[in-house]
């Protein structure tokens, strides 16, 4: 079963607006990652935030993590039409033999209109 | 530019036929994952290997699916016999281990259609 659940399932915005996607999870994590998938392509890693971090930035991306609420958000600022894609959160377990085994959410479909 | 490669990119076959999908992980990556993606189920982990040894294949239908790593540069996923419900996109991914904290690098996928 998928641990991460993204919200909303779909998001439609105009170019230049900000896009915020949320992810909730159920169990303890080592880190949480966000991936992007363009139509017909494989997933591409965007950003990783460790369980002891609260916020991380990478270019136009800002990720927050609240381990007490078991939730994360991905903010894309000043969106572009090229940001149109599906976005997935993935959680990595704390360790042991499951280390490296990511659990992906169902994804948020983002559409950015020019 | 290191990347994961998968072959074939597309496969159309008839029910009952054997399907073999191949993956070449990024050189030096010691963990390889097989995923299946459908509209209904999303992205499902089928199996994964570390240092060529299978660690978890609980997501894989055992009666018809098999996954192997004959060597460090090749992972295979076989379906025999194939069924229409196996139609999906199959992704291979590899990761560079703890130094990369489990960041996975995905291949382009094999789009399988079983008629």
Boltz contact constraints between the chains, C-beta under 6 A:
constraints:
  - contact:
      token1: [A, 31]
      token2: [B, 101]
      max_distance: 6.0
  - contact:
      token1: [A, 42]
      token2: [B, 91]
      max_distance: 6.0
  - contact:
      token1: [A, 42]
      token2: [B, 106]
      max_distance: 6.0
  - contact:
      token1: [A, 42]
      token2: [B, 107]
      max_distance: 6.0
  - contact:
      token1: [A, 42]
      token2: [B, 108]
      max_distance: 6.0
  - contact:
      token1: [A, 42]
      token2: [B, 109]
      max_distance: 6.0
  - contact:
      token1: [A, 43]
      token2: [B, 106]
      max_distance: 6.0
  - contact:
      token1: [A, 45]
      token2: [B, 103]
      max_distance: 6.0
  - contact:
      token1: [A, 48]
      token2: [B, 101]
      max_distance: 6.0
  - contact:
      token1: [A, 92]
      token2: [B, 102]
      max_distance: 6.0
  - contact:
      token1: [A, 100]
      token2: [B, 31]
      max_distance: 6.0
  - contact:
      token1: [A, 100]
      token2: [B, 95]
      max_distance: 6.0
  - contact:
      token1: [A, 100]
      token2: [B, 102]
      max_distance: 6.0
  - contact:
      token1: [A, 104]
      token2: [B, 43]
      max_distance: 6.0
  - contact:
      token1: [A, 106]
      token2: [B, 42]
      max_distance: 6.0
